[in-house]
Every structure is written in structure tokens, then in C-alpha cells.
């Protein structure tokens, strides 16, 4: 088993989700690290050269769609980049599952946050900057949590995971 290469993606997804939760931003370095990690996968032979164009196409397709949603104000730029680089890693095989799980998780996250924002925060939590920001009705939704959670859920379906396990 190739644990280091297999664990890079989950580690970066967890970092992206935590960053979005705590700061409402997904740093560009996460997306860049995922692109570099994918390049390493290709160089190490976990992604056959013949499959690279389809992985690139999956990433480009999601980037174009997410750029449109970003331009419309429906999602943040960090979310768009994270979704695109996730599609790069996953390829087309589990992409529809990823998008469906993301939509369901994002809807649940949004409804949960809207419900939370309808009740006052307890006094002990008022000093937690990240929570007061999240509770503010003017703040957006940290959709990176849904993107990362969905990515982690479908990652075992991906060709990268299967190749890492030698399947």
C-alpha cells in the first residue's frame, strides 16, 4: 500500500474544510498543493499517462461550471478552485457521485447554518471569533466543508485510490 500518496488528498481536504470553517477562506496553497500532488501521482505512475487528458478535462469542466457560479455570486473563488482540483484528482468515474453528494451535503449544511443563525449563541461562545462570524446572517456558507466531505466520501471510488491500493 502507498499510504503517503493515498493520504495526501484526504489530509488536504480536511485542511480545506477546517480552514473554510474557521476563516471562511480556502487558501490558494491548498489547491496548488493538490495540483502538485496530482502531478506527482502521474510521475509516480499512479495515473497512467493515457488517463491524464480525461482527468484534466474533468477538472476543466468543473472549473468552468464553478467559475460561472462564482461570477453569479453563488460560490466563493476558493470553493470553485477546490471543486475543480478535486475533479482533477477524481476524474470522470466518480465525478457525478461527487457532485451529487456535494449538493446534498451543501444543502444540509446551509439549512443547518440557517437554523443555527435563527437562535442566539450561548454566552460562553460569544468570544469565539470563528463561531460569531459563522453565526452572522450576513456571512456566506463555508461550502468548502461540503466539497471536502463529499470528496472524502467518494475518494475510494477513484482510479487514484484503486491504483494506490494496487487494484
C-alpha positions in Angstrom: 0.0 0.0 0.0 1.2 3.5 -0.8 -0.1 5.3 2.3 1.7 8.7 1.9 0.4 9.3 -1.6 -3.1 8.0 -0.7 -3.3 10.2 2.4 -2.2 13.4 0.8 -5.7 14.0 -0.7 -7.6 13.4 2.5 -5.2 15.5 4.5 -5.5 18.4 2.2 -9.3 18.1 2.0 -9.5 18.1 5.8 -7.3 21.2 5.9 -9.5 22.9 3.4 -12.7 22.1 5.3 -11.2 23.3 8.6 -9.8 26.5 7.0 -13.2 27.3 5.5 -15.0 26.6 8.8 -12.6 28.7 10.8 -11.7 31.6 8.4 -14.3 31.4 5.6 -11.4 31.1 3.1 -9.7 28.2 1.4 -6.1 29.3 0.8 -4.7 29.0 -2.7 -1.8 26.9 -1.4 -4.3 24.0 -0.8 -5.4 24.0 -4.4 -1.8 24.4 -5.6 -0.7 21.5 -3.3 -3.4 19.3 -4.8 -2.3 20.2 -8.3 1.3 19.4 -7.4 0.1 16.2 -5.7 -1.7 15.1 -8.8 1.4 15.8 -10.9 3.4 13.6 -8.5 0.8 10.9 -9.0 1.3 11.0 -12.7 5.1 11.0 -12.4 5.0 8.0 -9.9 2.7 6.0 -12.3 -0.5 6.1 -10.2 -2.3 7.8 -13.0 -1.5 6.4 -16.4 -0.4 9.0 -19.0 -3.3 7.9 -21.2 -5.8 8.8 -18.5 -4.3 12.3 -17.8 -6.3 14.1 -20.5 -9.6 12.8 -19.0 -8.6 13.9 -15.5 -7.6 17.3 -16.9 -11.0 17.5 -18.8 -12.9 16.7 -15.6 -11.0 19.4 -13.7 -11.5 21.9 -16.5 -15.3 21.2 -16.8 -15.8 21.7 -13.1 -13.7 24.8 -13.2 -15.7 26.4 -16.0 -19.0 25.5 -14.3 -17.8 26.8 -10.9 -16.4 29.9 -12.4 -19.9 30.7 -13.7 -21.3 30.1 -10.2 -18.6 32.3 -8.8 -19.4 35.1 -11.3 -23.0 34.8 -10.4 -22.1 35.2 -6.7 -23.3 31.7 -5.8 -20.0 30.4 -4.5 -16.6 31.7 -3.5 -13.4 31.5 -5.5 -11.7 29.2 -3.1 -14.7 26.8 -3.4 -14.6 26.9 -7.2 -10.8 26.1 -7.2 -11.2 23.3 -4.6 -14.1 21.7 -6.6 -12.0 21.9 -9.8 -8.9 20.4 -8.3 -11.0 17.7 -6.7 -12.4 16.8 -10.1 -8.8 16.6 -11.4 -7.9 14.0 -8.8 -11.2 12.0 -9.1 -11.5 12.0 -12.9 -14.9 11.3 -14.5 -15.5 7.9 -12.9 -16.9 9.2 -9.5 -17.5 12.8 -10.6 -21.3 12.6 -10.8 -21.4 10.9 -7.4 -19.1 13.7 -6.0 -21.3 16.4 -7.4 -24.5 14.8 -6.1 -23.1 14.2 -2.6 -21.7 17.8 -2.6 -25.1 19.2 -3.5 -26.9 17.1 -0.7 -24.2 17.9 1.9 -24.2 21.6 0.9 -27.9 21.8 1.2 -27.8 20.2 4.6 -25.0 22.5 5.7 -26.9 25.5 4.5 -30.1 24.5 6.3 -28.2 23.7 9.5 -26.5 27.1 9.4 -29.7 29.0 8.7 -31.3 27.2 11.7 -28.3 28.0 13.9 -28.4 31.6 12.9 -32.0 31.8 14.0 -31.1 31.2 17.7 -28.7 33.3 19.8 -25.3 31.9 20.6 -24.7 30.9 24.2 -22.8 33.4 26.2 -19.7 31.2 26.5 -19.3 31.1 22.7 -19.5 34.8 22.1 -15.7 35.1 22.3 -15.1 32.6 19.6 -14.4 34.7 16.5 -14.9 31.9 14.0 -18.3 31.0 15.5 -19.6 34.5 15.7 -18.6 35.0 12.1 -20.3 31.8 11.1 -23.4 32.8 13.1 -23.7 36.2 11.4 -26.6 36.2 8.9 -24.5 38.4 6.5 -21.8 35.7 6.3 -21.9 33.2 3.5 -21.9 29.4 3.8 -18.5 27.7 4.2 -19.2 25.4 1.2 -15.7 24.0 1.3 -16.9 21.8 4.1 -19.4 20.1 1.8 -16.9 20.0 -1.0 -14.3 18.3 1.1 -16.7 16.0 2.9 -18.1 14.8 -0.5 -14.6 14.3 -1.8 -13.6 12.2 1.1 -16.7 10.1 0.7 -16.2 9.3 -3.0 -12.4 9.2 -3.0 -12.3 5.4 -2.5 -14.2 5.1 -5.8 -11.5 7.0 -7.7 -8.9 5.4 -10.0 -6.2 7.1 -7.9 -7.3 5.2 -4.8 -7.6 2.0 -6.6 -4.1 2.4 -8.2 -2.6 3.2 -4.8 -4.0 0.0 -3.4 -2.7 -1.9 -6.4 -6.2 -2.8 -7.6 
